[in-house]
């Protein structure tokens, strides 16, 4: 049984852009735009710790105000019905807007062409993961299966294990 409660939400006054030479997006303040996403309740401190590591120094976790979507419209937001306003934490891009593409990040395009780089199917993609690891230019920015973030988490878990074993 999951302790997470996940609902669609919208964050006004922000825009999502693709990070240059990466698969993933970043959000930045933009008075005239909005970003649709999810509002997740029930994360543990450990979950947030892992998200902080995953997002890295390019992002900063900040408290924002979002609105729950009682009804989700189409991808352009037509038909959205907004409900209650909630406080939420999100990761804001702080590594410089010069690192971002001009246009808005396209989630549908990501799903079609890049999602497979992010899915944890170790048995099916071992050869692909090894090839990506050996290329040096990781489009997941270290966030993929064999990236520096996974390695950092593994090392920290090992450190905690040995610290607790003593």
C-alpha positions as CSV (number, residue, x, y, z in Angstrom):
1,X,0.0,0.0,0.0
2,X,1.4,3.4,-1.0
3,X,1.5,6.2,1.5
4,X,1.9,8.7,-1.4
5,X,-1.1,10.8,-2.5
6,X,-0.5,12.2,-6.0
7,X,-2.7,14.8,-7.6
8,X,-2.5,16.9,-10.8
9,X,-1.6,20.5,-10.1
10,X,-0.6,23.8,-11.8
11,X,2.1,26.2,-10.8
12,X,1.4,29.7,-12.1
13,X,4.1,32.3,-12.9
14,X,6.7,29.7,-13.9
15,X,7.8,28.2,-17.3
16,X,9.5,25.0,-18.1
17,X,12.5,24.9,-20.6
18,X,14.7,22.2,-21.8
19,X,18.2,22.3,-20.4
20,X,20.8,22.6,-23.3
21,X,22.3,19.2,-24.3
22,X,20.2,17.4,-21.7
23,X,17.0,15.4,-21.8
24,X,15.4,17.1,-18.8
25,X,13.7,20.4,-18.1
26,X,14.1,23.2,-15.7
27,X,11.5,25.7,-14.4
28,X,12.1,29.4,-13.9
29,X,10.0,32.3,-12.9
30,X,7.9,33.7,-15.7
31,X,4.9,36.0,-14.9
32,X,2.8,35.0,-17.9
33,X,3.3,31.3,-17.9
34,X,2.2,28.2,-16.0
35,X,3.6,24.7,-15.5
36,X,1.4,21.6,-15.1
37,X,2.7,18.9,-12.9
38,X,1.9,16.8,-9.8
39,X,1.4,17.6,-6.2
40,X,2.8,14.7,-4.1
41,X,2.0,14.2,-0.4
42,X,3.5,11.6,1.9
43,X,7.2,11.9,1.0
44,X,9.5,11.0,3.8
45,X,12.6,13.0,4.8
46,X,14.6,10.2,3.1
47,X,12.6,10.7,-0.1
48,X,13.3,14.4,-0.1
49,X,17.0,13.8,0.7
50,X,17.2,11.6,-2.4
51,X,15.4,14.1,-4.5
52,X,17.8,16.8,-3.3
53,X,20.7,14.7,-4.5
54,X,19.0,13.8,-7.7
55,X,18.3,17.4,-8.6
56,X,21.9,18.4,-7.7
57,X,23.4,21.9,-7.5
58,X,21.7,23.1,-10.7
59,X,18.4,23.4,-8.8
60,X,17.3,24.8,-5.5
61,X,14.3,23.5,-3.6
62,X,11.9,26.3,-2.8
63,X,8.4,26.6,-1.3
64,X,5.8,27.8,-3.8
65,X,2.1,28.0,-4.0
66,X,0.3,25.7,-6.5
67,X,-3.3,24.9,-7.3
68,X,-4.7,21.4,-7.4
69,X,-6.4,20.6,-10.6
70,X,-9.9,19.2,-9.9
71,X,-10.2,18.5,-13.6
72,X,-7.3,18.2,-16.0
73,X,-7.8,19.7,-19.4
74,X,-5.8,19.1,-22.5
75,X,-2.0,19.6,-22.9
76,X,-2.5,23.3,-23.5
77,X,-4.5,23.7,-20.3
78,X,-7.9,24.1,-22.0
79,X,-10.5,22.7,-19.7
80,X,-8.4,22.8,-16.5
81,X,-10.6,23.3,-13.4
82,X,-8.5,24.7,-10.6
83,X,-9.2,23.8,-7.0
84,X,-7.6,24.6,-3.7
85,X,-4.3,26.4,-3.4
86,X,-1.5,24.5,-1.6
87,X,2.0,25.1,-0.4
88,X,4.5,22.9,-2.2
89,X,8.2,22.5,-2.6
90,X,9.6,22.4,-6.1
91,X,13.1,22.6,-7.7
92,X,13.9,25.9,-9.4
93,X,16.7,26.2,-11.9
94,X,19.6,28.3,-10.5
95,X,22.4,27.4,-12.9
96,X,21.7,30.3,-15.3
97,X,19.1,30.9,-18.0
98,X,21.9,30.8,-20.6
99,X,21.9,27.0,-20.1
100,X,18.3,26.7,-21.2
101,X,16.7,26.4,-24.6
102,X,14.4,29.2,-25.8
103,X,11.2,27.3,-26.2
104,X,9.1,25.4,-23.7
105,X,10.1,21.8,-22.9
106,X,7.9,19.3,-24.6
107,X,6.8,16.5,-22.3
108,X,5.1,14.5,-25.2
109,X,8.4,14.6,-27.2
110,X,10.3,13.5,-24.1
111,X,8.0,10.5,-23.6
112,X,8.4,9.6,-27.3
113,X,12.1,9.9,-27.6
114,X,13.9,10.1,-24.2
115,X,11.9,8.4,-21.5
116,X,13.7,5.1,-22.1
117,X,16.9,6.6,-20.8
118,X,15.2,7.2,-17.5
119,X,13.3,4.0,-16.9
120,X,14.9,1.4,-14.5
121,X,14.8,-1.8,-16.5
122,X,18.2,-3.1,-15.5
123,X,17.8,-6.5,-17.1
124,X,16.6,-5.2,-20.5
125,X,18.9,-2.2,-20.9
126,X,22.2,-3.3,-19.4
127,X,24.0,-3.1,-22.7
128,X,22.5,0.3,-23.5
129,X,23.4,1.6,-20.0
130,X,27.0,0.5,-20.4
131,X,27.2,2.2,-23.8
132,X,25.8,5.4,-22.4
133,X,28.1,5.2,-19.4
134,X,31.1,4.8,-21.7
135,X,30.2,7.7,-23.9
136,X,31.1,10.4,-21.4
137,X,28.3,12.7,-22.6
138,X,25.4,11.4,-20.5
139,X,22.1,13.0,-21.8
140,X,20.6,12.3,-18.4
141,X,23.2,14.6,-16.7
142,X,24.2,11.9,-14.3
143,X,20.6,11.2,-13.3
144,X,20.3,7.9,-15.2
145,X,20.8,4.4,-14.1
146,X,24.6,4.4,-14.2
147,X,25.0,8.1,-13.5
148,X,27.0,10.0,-10.8
149,X,23.8,10.5,-8.7
150,X,23.1,6.8,-8.5
151,X,26.8,6.3,-7.6
152,X,26.6,9.1,-4.9
153,X,23.5,7.5,-3.4
154,X,25.1,4.0,-3.4
155,X,28.3,5.4,-1.7
156,X,26.2,7.3,0.9
157,X,24.2,4.2,1.7
158,X,27.5,2.2,2.0
159,X,28.9,4.9,4.4
160,X,25.7,4.8,6.5
161,X,25.8,1.0,6.6
162,X,29.4,0.9,7.7
163,X,28.9,3.7,10.3
164,X,25.9,1.8,11.7
165,X,27.8,-1.5,11.7
166,X,30.5,-0.2,14.0
